[in-house]
Amino acid sequence: MTHLKTPITLPLRGLAIGAGYFSHFHYKAWKRIPEVQISAICDADSHKSDTLASTYNIPQAFHDLREALASTTFDFFDVITPPASHEAIINELAPLGKPILCQKALAPDFQTAKRIVDTAERYHCPLMIHDNFRFQSWHRKFKSLIEDGAIGTTLHTATFRTRMGDGWGKDAYLSRQPYFQTMPQLLVFETG
């Protein structure tokens, strides 16, 4: 049995880092969990962080990560930024030893992902990668079918389909996630 160094006080206080398109899904989900509270938001764009803080009733908004970390103590962190930013952010957070939830993809390449994991392990910092698809009803059904042995023990074929239209056309991601247009191997990053 693991013994906690300090007693847990609820609600757990979280710092969310990122105010882009996908962050809305995180903020809405955190609101549905009574044992946690996103007590601060941080985004380099102060207008975005202020707007989302107001929208989701988050007490504090910052545009500088170090300032946010110096402002108060947090119990966990939610990193909701593009993959290229994760290493620098996690390098700041990991020494604090608090759990980090990081939006997929972890990094733009395998070597960077390995460095991030090594950093988290060095500081004994729990690091989790967020992917909301695994909680979708069809994925949960697949998991239960596999666990129940309904499809056998040998996987012969894996088939994948994605929503038609995502990433297509001149303006496919410009308004929502513009950095997608410049990411190599987008399908692996976004859906794989």
Secondary structure, 3 states (H helix, E strand, C coil): CCCCCCCCCCCEEEEEECCCCCHHHHHHHHHCCCCEEEEEEECCCHHHHHHHHHHCCCCEEECCHHHHHHHCCCCEEEECCCHHHHHHHHHHHHHHCCCEEEECCCCCCHHHHHHHHHHHHHCCCCEEEECHHHHCHHHHHHHHHHHCCCCCCCCCCCCCCCCCCCCCCCCCCCCCCHHHHHCCCHHHHHCC
